[in-house]
């Protein structure tokens, strides 16, 4: 199921605050994003692209990193 614009914006906001030196992320926000990423492929790919943009999958593992 596609993500709503609201959910996309929330994920981007949370990820940016996680990476920021002065941003704070509440535990409930992290839990919400984690649960959404567990159940929604688009959310998982978006969060992964924001937090680990340089991820290079291991070609022998069969894991494509959600790309």
CHARMM internal coordinates of N, CA and C (Angstrom, degrees):
IC EDIT
DIST 1 N 1 CA 1.4485
DIST 1 CA 1 C 1.5310
ANGL 1 N 1 CA 1 C 109.05
DIST 1 C 2 N 1.3301
ANGL 1 CA 1 C 2 N 117.82
DIHE 1 N 1 CA 1 C 2 N 132.30
DIST 2 N 2 CA 1.4656
ANGL 1 C 2 N 2 CA 120.56
DIHE 1 CA 1 C 2 N 2 CA -178.43
DIST 2 CA 2 C 1.5291
ANGL 2 N 2 CA 2 C 112.02
DIHE 1 C 2 N 2 CA 2 C -67.26
DIST 2 C 3 N 1.3121
ANGL 2 CA 2 C 3 N 114.57
DIHE 2 N 2 CA 2 C 3 N 150.38
DIST 3 N 3 CA 1.4618
ANGL 2 C 3 N 3 CA 120.48
DIHE 2 CA 2 C 3 N 3 CA 178.08
DIST 3 CA 3 C 1.5182
ANGL 3 N 3 CA 3 C 110.87
DIHE 2 C 3 N 3 CA 3 C -79.44
DIST 3 C 4 N 1.3075
ANGL 3 CA 3 C 4 N 115.94
DIHE 3 N 3 CA 3 C 4 N 143.03
DIST 4 N 4 CA 1.4601
ANGL 3 C 4 N 4 CA 119.78
DIHE 3 CA 3 C 4 N 4 CA 174.24
DIST 4 CA 4 C 1.5239
ANGL 4 N 4 CA 4 C 109.09
DIHE 3 C 4 N 4 CA 4 C -73.92
DIST 4 C 5 N 1.2954
ANGL 4 CA 4 C 5 N 116.16
DIHE 4 N 4 CA 4 C 5 N 160.41
DIST 5 N 5 CA 1.4672
ANGL 4 C 5 N 5 CA 120.89
DIHE 4 CA 4 C 5 N 5 CA 177.44
DIST 5 CA 5 C 1.5236
ANGL 5 N 5 CA 5 C 110.16
DIHE 4 C 5 N 5 CA 5 C -59.90
DIST 5 C 6 N 1.3133
ANGL 5 CA 5 C 6 N 116.43
DIHE 5 N 5 CA 5 C 6 N -38.10
DIST 6 N 6 CA 1.4623
ANGL 5 C 6 N 6 CA 120.95
DIHE 5 CA 5 C 6 N 6 CA 179.64
DIST 6 CA 6 C 1.5303
ANGL 6 N 6 CA 6 C 110.81
DIHE 5 C 6 N 6 CA 6 C -61.39
DIST 6 C 7 N 1.3335
ANGL 6 CA 6 C 7 N 117.50
DIHE 6 N 6 CA 6 C 7 N -46.16
DIST 7 N 7 CA 1.4638
ANGL 6 C 7 N 7 CA 120.91
DIHE 6 CA 6 C 7 N 7 CA 179.38
DIST 7 CA 7 C 1.5248
ANGL 7 N 7 CA 7 C 111.10
DIHE 6 C 7 N 7 CA 7 C -65.92
DIST 7 C 8 N 1.3310
ANGL 7 CA 7 C 8 N 117.30
DIHE 7 N 7 CA 7 C 8 N -40.57
DIST 8 N 8 CA 1.4716
ANGL 7 C 8 N 8 CA 120.16
DIHE 7 CA 7 C 8 N 8 CA 177.03
DIST 8 CA 8 C 1.5284
ANGL 8 N 8 CA 8 C 110.31
DIHE 7 C 8 N 8 CA 8 C -59.34
DIST 8 C 9 N 1.3175
ANGL 8 CA 8 C 9 N 116.44
DIHE 8 N 8 CA 8 C 9 N -46.55
DIST 9 N 9 CA 1.4654
ANGL 8 C 9 N 9 CA 120.60
DIHE 8 CA 8 C 9 N 9 CA -179.82
DIST 9 CA 9 C 1.5239
ANGL 9 N 9 CA 9 C 111.72
DIHE 8 C 9 N 9 CA 9 C -62.13
DIST 9 C 10 N 1.3402
ANGL 9 CA 9 C 10 N 117.10
DIHE 9 N 9 CA 9 C 10 N -39.12
DIST 10 N 10 CA 1.4625
ANGL 9 C 10 N 10 CA 120.49
DIHE 9 CA 9 C 10 N 10 CA 178.59
DIST 10 CA 10 C 1.5273
ANGL 10 N 10 CA 10 C 110.96
DIHE 9 C 10 N 10 CA 10 C -64.96
DIST 10 C 11 N 1.3264
ANGL 10 CA 10 C 11 N 116.93
DIHE 10 N 10 CA 10 C 11 N -42.78
DIST 11 N 11 CA 1.4704
ANGL 10 C 11 N 11 CA 120.36
DIHE 10 CA 10 C 11 N 11 CA 179.02
DIST 11 CA 11 C 1.5212
ANGL 11 N 11 CA 11 C 110.39
DIHE 10 C 11 N 11 CA 11 C -62.66
DIST 11 C 12 N 1.3292
ANGL 11 CA 11 C 12 N 117.29
DIHE 11 N 11 CA 11 C 12 N -45.60
DIST 12 N 12 CA 1.4622
ANGL 11 C 12 N 12 CA 120.97
DIHE 11 CA 11 C 12 N 12 CA 179.30
DIST 12 CA 12 C 1.5262
ANGL 12 N 12 CA 12 C 109.98
DIHE 11 C 12 N 12 CA 12 C -60.91
DIST 12 C 13 N 1.3124
ANGL 12 CA 12 C 13 N 116.96
DIHE 12 N 12 CA 12 C 13 N -44.26
DIST 13 N 13 CA 1.4611
ANGL 12 C 13 N 13 CA 121.15
DIHE 12 CA 12 C 13 N 13 CA -179.90
DIST 13 CA 13 C 1.5244
ANGL 13 N 13 CA 13 C 111.19
DIHE 12 C 13 N 13 CA 13 C -61.50
DIST 13 C 14 N 1.3173
ANGL 13 CA 13 C 14 N 117.09
DIHE 13 N 13 CA 13 C 14 N -47.77
DIST 14 N 14 CA 1.4623
ANGL 13 C 14 N 14 CA 120.95
DIHE 13 CA 13 C 14 N 14 CA -178.70
DIST 14 CA 14 C 1.5257
ANGL 14 N 14 CA 14 C 110.66
DIHE 13 C 14 N 14 CA 14 C -63.65
DIST 14 C 15 N 1.3245
ANGL 14 CA 14 C 15 N 117.57
DIHE 14 N 14 CA 14 C 15 N -45.68
DIST 15 N 15 CA 1.4719
ANGL 14 C 15 N 15 CA 120.66
DIHE 14 CA 14 C 15 N 15 CA -179.67
DIST 15 CA 15 C 1.5198
ANGL 15 N 15 CA 15 C 111.43
DIHE 14 C 15 N 15 CA 15 C -63.04
DIST 15 C 16 N 1.3123
ANGL 15 CA 15 C 16 N 117.26
DIHE 15 N 15 CA 15 C 16 N -40.99
DIST 16 N 16 CA 1.4665
ANGL 15 C 16 N 16 CA 120.04
DIHE 15 CA 15 C 16 N 16 CA 178.85
DIST 16 CA 16 C 1.5208
ANGL 16 N 16 CA 16 C 111.15
DIHE 15 C 16 N 16 CA 16 C -63.98
DIST 16 C 17 N 1.3313
ANGL 16 CA 16 C 17 N 116.96
DIHE 16 N 16 CA 16 C 17 N -39.32
DIST 17 N 17 CA 1.4645
ANGL 16 C 17 N 17 CA 119.74
DIHE 16 CA 16 C 17 N 17 CA 178.23
DIST 17 CA 17 C 1.5230
ANGL 17 N 17 CA 17 C 111.63
DIHE 16 C 17 N 17 CA 17 C -70.65
DIST 17 C 18 N 1.3529
ANGL 17 CA 17 C 18 N 117.64
DIHE 17 N 17 CA 17 C 18 N -32.12
DIST 18 N 18 CA 1.4647
ANGL 17 C 18 N 18 CA 120.19
DIHE 17 CA 17 C 18 N 18 CA 176.25
DIST 18 CA 18 C 1.5280
ANGL 18 N 18 CA 18 C 109.99
DIHE 17 C 18 N 18 CA 18 C -62.97
DIST 18 C 19 N 1.3246
ANGL 18 CA 18 C 19 N 116.73
DIHE 18 N 18 CA 18 C 19 N -41.26
DIST 19 N 19 CA 1.4606
ANGL 18 C 19 N 19 CA 121.46
DIHE 18 CA 18 C 19 N 19 CA -177.21
DIST 19 CA 19 C 1.5233
ANGL 19 N 19 CA 19 C 113.43
DIHE 18 C 19 N 19 CA 19 C -81.01
DIST 19 C 20 N 1.3068
ANGL 19 CA 19 C 20 N 117.48
DIHE 19 N 19 CA 19 C 20 N -19.92
DIST 20 N 20 CA 1.4562
ANGL 19 C 20 N 20 CA 122.30
DIHE 19 CA 19 C 20 N 20 CA -178.10
DIST 20 CA 20 C 1.5236
ANGL 20 N 20 CA 20 C 110.82
DIHE 19 C 20 N 20 CA 20 C -73.30
DIST 20 C 21 N 1.3125
ANGL 20 CA 20 C 21 N 115.61
DIHE 20 N 20 CA 20 C 21 N 147.92
DIST 21 N 21 CA 1.4621
ANGL 20 C 21 N 21 CA 119.65
DIHE 20 CA 20 C 21 N 21 CA 178.83
DIST 21 CA 21 C 1.5241
ANGL 21 N 21 CA 21 C 111.89
DIHE 20 C 21 N 21 CA 21 C -77.77
DIST 21 C 22 N 1.3258
ANGL 21 CA 21 C 22 N 117.58
DIHE 21 N 21 CA 21 C 22 N -24.57
DIST 22 N 22 CA 1.4605
ANGL 21 C 22 N 22 CA 119.49
DIHE 21 CA 21 C 22 N 22 CA -178.02
DIST 22 CA 22 C 1.5273
ANGL 22 N 22 CA 22 C 113.09
DIHE 21 C 22 N 22 CA 22 C -112.58
DIST 22 C 23 N 1.3170
ANGL 22 CA 22 C 23 N 117.68
DIHE 22 N 22 CA 22 C 23 N 1.45
DIST 23 N 23 CA 1.4548
ANGL 22 C 23 N 23 CA 120.59
DIHE 22 CA 22 C 23 N 23 CA 179.43
DIST 23 CA 23 C 1.5169
ANGL 23 N 23 CA 23 C 111.81
DIHE 22 C 23 N 23 CA 23 C -85.40
DIST 23 C 24 N 1.3019
ANGL 23 CA 23 C 24 N 115.37
DIHE 23 N 23 CA 23 C 24 N 146.22
DIST 24 N 24 CA 1.4589
ANGL 23 C 24 N 24 CA 119.99
DIHE 23 CA 23 C 24 N 24 CA 176.49
DIST 24 CA 24 C 1.5212
ANGL 24 N 24 CA 24 C 108.79
DIHE 23 C 24 N 24 CA 24 C -119.42
DIST 24 C 25 N 1.3118
ANGL 24 CA 24 C 25 N 115.68
DIHE 24 N 24 CA 24 C 25 N 143.51
DIST 25 N 25 CA 1.4589
ANGL 24 C 25 N 25 CA 121.98
DIHE 24 CA 24 C 25 N 25 CA 179.27
DIST 25 CA 25 C 1.5140
ANGL 25 N 25 CA 25 C 107.26
DIHE 24 C 25 N 25 CA 25 C -125.55
DIST 25 C 26 N 1.3143
ANGL 25 CA 25 C 26 N 115.26
DIHE 25 N 25 CA 25 C 26 N 125.68
DIST 26 N 26 CA 1.4561
ANGL 25 C 26 N 26 CA 120.53
DIHE 25 CA 25 C 26 N 26 CA 179.46
DIST 26 CA 26 C 1.5275
ANGL 26 N 26 CA 26 C 110.08
DIHE 25 C 26 N 26 CA 26 C -71.56
DIST 26 C 27 N 1.3136
ANGL 26 CA 26 C 27 N 115.92
DIHE 26 N 26 CA 26 C 27 N 152.60
DIST 27 N 27 CA 1.4527
ANGL 26 C 27 N 27 CA 121.52
DIHE 26 CA 26 C 27 N 27 CA 179.01
DIST 27 CA 27 C 1.5264
ANGL 27 N 27 CA 27 C 111.47
DIHE 26 C 27 N 27 CA 27 C -58.65
DIST 27 C 28 N 1.3287
ANGL 27 CA 27 C 28 N 116.64
DIHE 27 N 27 CA 27 C 28 N -41.38
DIST 28 N 28 CA 1.4713
ANGL 27 C 28 N 28 CA 119.38
DIHE 27 CA 27 C 28 N 28 CA -179.30
DIST 28 CA 28 C 1.5288
ANGL 28 N 28 CA 28 C 111.92
DIHE 27 C 28 N 28 CA 28 C -64.19
DIST 28 C 29 N 1.3422
ANGL 28 CA 28 C 29 N 117.70
DIHE 28 N 28 CA 28 C 29 N -30.26
DIST 29 N 29 CA 1.4628
ANGL 28 C 29 N 29 CA 120.77
DIHE 28 CA 28 C 29 N 29 CA 176.10
DIST 29 CA 29 C 1.5284
ANGL 29 N 29 CA 29 C 110.64
DIHE 28 C 29 N 29 CA 29 C -69.89
DIST 29 C 30 N 1.3273
ANGL 29 CA 29 C 30 N 116.30
DIHE 29 N 29 CA 29 C 30 N -41.25
DIST 30 N 30 CA 1.4686
ANGL 29 C 30 N 30 CA 120.59
DIHE 29 CA 29 C 30 N 30 CA 178.16
DIST 30 CA 30 C 1.5259
ANGL 30 N 30 CA 30 C 110.74
DIHE 29 C 30 N 30 CA 30 C -64.29
DIST 30 C 31 N 1.3239
ANGL 30 CA 30 C 31 N 116.26
DIHE 30 N 30 CA 30 C 31 N -42.23
DIST 31 N 31 CA 1.4632
ANGL 30 C 31 N 31 CA 120.62
DIHE 30 CA 30 C 31 N 31 CA 178.88
DIST 31 CA 31 C 1.5234
ANGL 31 N 31 CA 31 C 110.38
DIHE 30 C 31 N 31 CA 31 C -63.55
DIST 31 C 32 N 1.3340
ANGL 31 CA 31 C 32 N 117.44
DIHE 31 N 31 CA 31 C 32 N -44.91
DIST 32 N 32 CA 1.4617
ANGL 31 C 32 N 32 CA 121.36
DIHE 31 CA 31 C 32 N 32 CA 179.08
DIST 32 CA 32 C 1.5320
ANGL 32 N 32 CA 32 C 110.73
DIHE 31 C 32 N 32 CA 32 C -58.94
DIST 32 C 33 N 1.3282
ANGL 32 CA 32 C 33 N 116.58
DIHE 32 N 32 CA 32 C 33 N -47.20
DIST 33 N 33 CA 1.4600
ANGL 32 C 33 N 33 CA 120.16
DIHE 32 CA 32 C 33 N 33 CA -178.64
DIST 33 CA 33 C 1.5269
ANGL 33 N 33 CA 33 C 110.86
DIHE 32 C 33 N 33 CA 33 C -66.18
DIST 33 C 34 N 1.3231
ANGL 33 CA 33 C 34 N 117.73
DIHE 33 N 33 CA 33 C 34 N -40.48
DIST 34 N 34 CA 1.4584
ANGL 33 C 34 N 34 CA 121.13
DIHE 33 CA 33 C 34 N 34 CA 179.54
DIST 34 CA 34 C 1.5299
ANGL 34 N 34 CA 34 C 110.89
DIHE 33 C 34 N 34 CA 34 C -62.32
DIST 34 C 35 N 1.3220
ANGL 34 CA 34 C 35 N 117.08
DIHE 34 N 34 CA 34 C 35 N -45.28
DIST 35 N 35 CA 1.4667
ANGL 34 C 35 N 35 CA 120.51
DIHE 34 CA 34 C 35 N 35 CA 179.10
DIST 35 CA 35 C 1.5270
ANGL 35 N 35 CA 35 C 110.94
DIHE 34 C 35 N 35 CA 35 C -64.03
DIST 35 C 36 N 1.3263
ANGL 35 CA 35 C 36 N 116.55
DIHE 35 N 35 CA 35 C 36 N -41.19
DIST 36 N 36 CA 1.4667
ANGL 35 C 36 N 36 CA 119.58
DIHE 35 CA 35 C 36 N 36 CA 178.82
DIST 36 CA 36 C 1.5214
ANGL 36 N 36 CA 36 C 110.40
DIHE 35 C 36 N 36 CA 36 C -63.73
DIST 36 C 37 N 1.3259
ANGL 36 CA 36 C 37 N 117.21
DIHE 36 N 36 CA 36 C 37 N -43.09
DIST 37 N 37 CA 1.4728
ANGL 36 C 37 N 37 CA 120.93
DIHE 36 CA 36 C 37 N 37 CA 179.87
DIST 37 CA 37 C 1.5230
ANGL 37 N 37 CA 37 C 112.06
DIHE 36 C 37 N 37 CA 37 C -66.03
DIST 37 C 38 N 1.3174
ANGL 37 CA 37 C 38 N 117.79
DIHE 37 N 37 CA 37 C 38 N -31.37
DIST 38 N 38 CA 1.4666
ANGL 37 C 38 N 38 CA 120.73
DIHE 37 CA 37 C 38 N 38 CA 177.33
DIST 38 CA 38 C 1.5251
ANGL 38 N 38 CA 38 C 111.26
DIHE 37 C 38 N 38 CA 38 C -65.87
DIST 38 C 39 N 1.3183
ANGL 38 CA 38 C 39 N 116.88
DIHE 38 N 38 CA 38 C 39 N -31.95
DIST 39 N 39 CA 1.4646
ANGL 38 C 39 N 39 CA 121.14
DIHE 38 CA 38 C 39 N 39 CA -172.27
DIST 39 CA 39 C 1.5241
ANGL 39 N 39 CA 39 C 114.67
DIHE 38 C 39 N 39 CA 39 C -108.02
DIST 39 C 40 N 1.3332
ANGL 39 CA 39 C 40 N 118.15
DIHE 39 N 39 CA 39 C 40 N -7.13
DIST 40 N 40 CA 1.4580
ANGL 39 C 40 N 40 CA 120.03
DIHE 39 CA 39 C 40 N 40 CA -175.93
DIST 40 CA 40 C 1.5284
ANGL 40 N 40 CA 40 C 109.71
DIHE 39 C 40 N 40 CA 40 C -134.41
DIST 40 C 41 N 1.3258
ANGL 40 CA 40 C 41 N 115.87
DIHE 40 N 40 CA 40 C 41 N 117.22
DIST 41 N 41 CA 1.4655
ANGL 40 C 41 N 41 CA 121.80
DIHE 40 CA 40 C 41 N 41 CA -177.06
DIST 41 CA 41 C 1.5293
ANGL 41 N 41 CA 41 C 111.73
DIHE 40 C 41 N 41 CA 41 C -61.98
DIST 41 C 42 N 1.3301
ANGL 41 CA 41 C 42 N 117.91
DIHE 41 N 41 CA 41 C 42 N -42.13
DIST 42 N 42 CA 1.4689
ANGL 41 C 42 N 42 CA 119.70
DIHE 41 CA 41 C 42 N 42 CA -179.89
DIST 42 CA 42 C 1.5215
ANGL 42 N 42 CA 42 C 111.75
DIHE 41 C 42 N 42 CA 42 C -63.53
DIST 42 C 43 N 1.3174
ANGL 42 CA 42 C 43 N 117.16
DIHE 42 N 42 CA 42 C 43 N -38.70
DIST 43 N 43 CA 1.4677
ANGL 42 C 43 N 43 CA 120.68
DIHE 42 CA 42 C 43 N 43 CA 177.70
DIST 43 CA 43 C 1.5203
ANGL 43 N 43 CA 43 C 110.07
DIHE 42 C 43 N 43 CA 43 C -64.80
DIST 43 C 44 N 1.3366
ANGL 43 CA 43 C 44 N 116.81
DIHE 43 N 43 CA 43 C 44 N -43.48
DIST 44 N 44 CA 1.4654
ANGL 43 C 44 N 44 CA 121.86
DIHE 43 CA 43 C 44 N 44 CA 179.59
DIST 44 CA 44 C 1.5252
ANGL 44 N 44 CA 44 C 110.88
DIHE 43 C 44 N 44 CA 44 C -62.10
DIST 44 C 45 N 1.3344
ANGL 44 CA 44 C 45 N 116.91
DIHE 44 N 44 CA 44 C 45 N -43.29
DIST 45 N 45 CA 1.4644
ANGL 44 C 45 N 45 CA 120.53
DIHE 44 CA 44 C 45 N 45 CA 179.95
DIST 45 CA 45 C 1.5258
ANGL 45 N 45 CA 45 C 111.19
DIHE 44 C 45 N 45 CA 45 C -66.58
DIST 45 C 46 N 1.3286
ANGL 45 CA 45 C 46 N 117.19
DIHE 45 N 45 CA 45 C 46 N -41.65
DIST 46 N 46 CA 1.4613
ANGL 45 C 46 N 46 CA 120.65
DIHE 45 CA 45 C 46 N 46 CA 179.97
DIST 46 CA 46 C 1.5305
ANGL 46 N 46 CA 46 C 110.66
DIHE 45 C 46 N 46 CA 46 C -63.89
DIST 46 C 47 N 1.3154
ANGL 46 CA 46 C 47 N 117.28
DIHE 46 N 46 CA 46 C 47 N -48.86
DIST 47 N 47 CA 1.4656
ANGL 46 C 47 N 47 CA 120.47
DIHE 46 CA 46 C 47 N 47 CA 179.91
DIST 47 CA 47 C 1.5244
ANGL 47 N 47 CA 47 C 110.60
DIHE 46 C 47 N 47 CA 47 C -62.74
DIST 47 C 48 N 1.3194
ANGL 47 CA 47 C 48 N 116.93
DIHE 47 N 47 CA 47 C 48 N -41.09
DIST 48 N 48 CA 1.4575
ANGL 47 C 48 N 48 CA 120.46
DIHE 47 CA 47 C 48 N 48 CA 178.77
DIST 48 CA 48 C 1.5141
ANGL 48 N 48 CA 48 C 112.31
DIHE 47 C 48 N 48 CA 48 C -63.38
DIST 48 C 49 N 1.3271
ANGL 48 CA 48 C 49 N 116.81
DIHE 48 N 48 CA 48 C 49 N -40.37
DIST 49 N 49 CA 1.4654
ANGL 48 C 49 N 49 CA 120.83
DIHE 48 CA 48 C 49 N 49 CA 179.64
DIST 49 CA 49 C 1.5268
ANGL 49 N 49 CA 49 C 111.32
DIHE 48 C 49 N 49 CA 49 C -67.37
DIST 49 C 50 N 1.3209
ANGL 49 CA 49 C 50 N 116.78
DIHE 49 N 49 CA 49 C 50 N -33.28
DIST 50 N 50 CA 1.4640
ANGL 49 C 50 N 50 CA 120.10
DIHE 49 CA 49 C 50 N 50 CA -179.17
DIST 50 CA 50 C 1.5252
ANGL 50 N 50 CA 50 C 112.23
DIHE 49 C 50 N 50 CA 50 C -78.28
DIST 50 C 51 N 1.3213
ANGL 50 CA 50 C 51 N 116.70
DIHE 50 N 50 CA 50 C 51 N -39.34
DIST 51 N 51 CA 1.4610
ANGL 50 C 51 N 51 CA 120.51
DIHE 50 CA 50 C 51 N 51 CA -174.88
DIST 51 CA 51 C 1.5246
ANGL 51 N 51 CA 51 C 111.95
DIHE 50 C 51 N 51 CA 51 C -87.75
DIST 51 C 52 N 1.3225
ANGL 51 CA 51 C 52 N 117.60
DIHE 51 N 51 CA 51 C 52 N -35.68
DIST 52 N 52 CA 1.4703
ANGL 51 C 52 N 52 CA 122.11
DIHE 51 CA 51 C 52 N 52 CA -178.15
DIST 52 CA 52 C 1.5272
ANGL 52 N 52 CA 52 C 110.43
DIHE 51 C 52 N 52 CA 52 C -129.41
DIST 52 C 53 N 1.3303
ANGL 52 CA 52 C 53 N 118.20
DIHE 52 N 52 CA 52 C 53 N 66.09
DIST 53 N 53 CA 1.4651
ANGL 52 C 53 N 53 CA 119.61
DIHE 52 CA 52 C 53 N 53 CA -174.71
DIST 53 CA 53 C 1.5188
ANGL 53 N 53 CA 53 C 114.09
DIHE 52 C 53 N 53 CA 53 C -67.80
DIST 53 C 54 N 1.3259
ANGL 53 CA 53 C 54 N 118.47
DIHE 53 N 53 CA 53 C 54 N -19.00
DIST 54 N 54 CA 1.4647
ANGL 53 C 54 N 54 CA 121.43
DIHE 53 CA 53 C 54 N 54 CA -176.87
DIST 54 CA 54 C 1.5183
ANGL 54 N 54 CA 54 C 112.77
DIHE 53 C 54 N 54 CA 54 C -101.92
DIST 54 C 55 N 1.3264
ANGL 54 CA 54 C 55 N 117.11
DIHE 54 N 54 CA 54 C 55 N 19.97
DIST 55 N 55 CA 1.4586
ANGL 54 C 55 N 55 CA 121.08
DIHE 54 CA 54 C 55 N 55 CA -179.37
DIST 55 CA 55 C 1.5247
ANGL 55 N 55 CA 55 C 109.86
DIHE 54 C 55 N 55 CA 55 C -65.69
DIST 55 C 56 N 1.3230
ANGL 55 CA 55 C 56 N 115.36
DIHE 55 N 55 CA 55 C 56 N 127.60
DIST 56 N 56 CA 1.4604
ANGL 55 C 56 N 56 CA 121.09
DIHE 55 CA 55 C 56 N 56 CA 176.57
DIST 56 CA 56 C 1.5216
ANGL 56 N 56 CA 56 C 106.61
DIHE 55 C 56 N 56 CA 56 C -117.76
DIST 56 C 57 N 1.3360
ANGL 56 CA 56 C 57 N 116.66
DIHE 56 N 56 CA 56 C 57 N 115.25
DIST 57 N 57 CA 1.4657
ANGL 56 C 57 N 57 CA 118.69
DIHE 56 CA 56 C 57 N 57 CA -176.46
DIST 57 CA 57 C 1.5204
ANGL 57 N 57 CA 57 C 112.28
DIHE 56 C 57 N 57 CA 57 C -66.67
DIST 57 C 58 N 1.3097
ANGL 57 CA 57 C 58 N 115.14
DIHE 57 N 57 CA 57 C 58 N 149.86
DIST 58 N 58 CA 1.4656
ANGL 57 C 58 N 58 CA 121.76
DIHE 57 CA 57 C 58 N 58 CA 175.08
DIST 58 CA 58 C 1.5187
ANGL 58 N 58 CA 58 C 107.78
DIHE 57 C 58 N 58 CA 58 C -78.32
DIST 58 C 59 N 1.2854
ANGL 58 CA 58 C 59 N 118.61
DIHE 58 N 58 CA 58 C 59 N 117.95
DIST 59 N 59 CA 1.4603
ANGL 58 C 59 N 59 CA 121.41
DIHE 58 CA 58 C 59 N 59 CA -174.23
DIST 59 CA 59 C 1.5208
ANGL 59 N 59 CA 59 C 112.79
DIHE 58 C 59 N 59 CA 59 C -65.68
DIST 59 C 60 N 1.3358
ANGL 59 CA 59 C 60 N 117.95
DIHE 59 N 59 CA 59 C 60 N -21.16
DIST 60 N 60 CA 1.4510
ANGL 59 C 60 N 60 CA 120.77
DIHE 59 CA 59 C 60 N 60 CA -179.53
DIST 60 CA 60 C 1.5223
ANGL 60 N 60 CA 60 C 113.15
DIHE 59 C 60 N 60 CA 60 C -87.79
DIST 60 C 61 N 1.3304
ANGL 60 CA 60 C 61 N 116.92
DIHE 60 N 60 CA 60 C 61 N -16.33
DIST 61 N 61 CA 1.4628
ANGL 60 C 61 N 61 CA 119.46
DIHE 60 CA 60 C 61 N 61 CA -175.32
DIST 61 CA 61 C 1.5165
ANGL 61 N 61 CA 61 C 112.90
DIHE 60 C 61 N 61 CA 61 C -81.87
DIST 61 C 62 N 1.3313
ANGL 61 CA 61 C 62 N 117.03
DIHE 61 N 61 CA 61 C 62 N -21.93
DIST 62 N 62 CA 1.4513
ANGL 61 C 62 N 62 CA 120.61
DIHE 61 CA 61 C 62 N 62 CA -175.89
DIST 62 CA 62 C 1.5128
ANGL 62 N 62 CA 62 C 112.99
DIHE 61 C 62 N 62 CA 62 C 82.94
DIST 62 C 63 N 1.3387
ANGL 62 CA 62 C 63 N 116.65
DIHE 62 N 62 CA 62 C 63 N -4.60
DIST 63 N 63 CA 1.4664
ANGL 62 C 63 N 63 CA 121.36
DIHE 62 CA 62 C 63 N 63 CA 178.93
DIST 63 CA 63 C 1.5121
ANGL 63 N 63 CA 63 C 109.14
DIHE 62 C 63 N 63 CA 63 C -86.88
DIST 63 C 64 N 1.3385
ANGL 63 CA 63 C 64 N 117.34
DIHE 63 N 63 CA 63 C 64 N 125.86
DIST 64 N 64 CA 1.4629
ANGL 63 C 64 N 64 CA 120.42
DIHE 63 CA 63 C 64 N 64 CA -177.24
DIST 64 CA 64 C 1.5187
ANGL 64 N 64 CA 64 C 113.09
DIHE 63 C 64 N 64 CA 64 C -99.70
DIST 64 C 65 N 1.3281
ANGL 64 CA 64 C 65 N 118.25
DIHE 64 N 64 CA 64 C 65 N 3.08
DIST 65 N 65 CA 1.4544
ANGL 64 C 65 N 65 CA 121.34
DIHE 64 CA 64 C 65 N 65 CA 177.21
DIST 65 CA 65 C 1.5129
ANGL 65 N 65 CA 65 C 113.96
DIHE 64 C 65 N 65 CA 65 C 71.82
DIST 65 C 66 N 1.3236
ANGL 65 CA 65 C 66 N 117.44
DIHE 65 N 65 CA 65 C 66 N 15.71
DIST 66 N 66 CA 1.4442
ANGL 65 C 66 N 66 CA 121.07
DIHE 65 CA 65 C 66 N 66 CA 179.83
DIST 66 CA 66 C 1.5217
ANGL 66 N 66 CA 66 C 113.62
DIHE 65 C 66 N 66 CA 66 C 79.11
DIST 66 C 67 N 1.2998
ANGL 66 CA 66 C 67 N 116.77
DIHE 66 N 66 CA 66 C 67 N 11.19
DIST 67 N 67 CA 1.4593
ANGL 66 C 67 N 67 CA 120.38
DIHE 66 CA 66 C 67 N 67 CA -178.39
DIST 67 CA 67 C 1.5030
ANGL 67 N 67 CA 67 C 110.10
DIHE 66 C 67 N 67 CA 67 C -89.92
END
COOR INIT
IC SEED 1 N 1 CA 1 C
IC BUILD
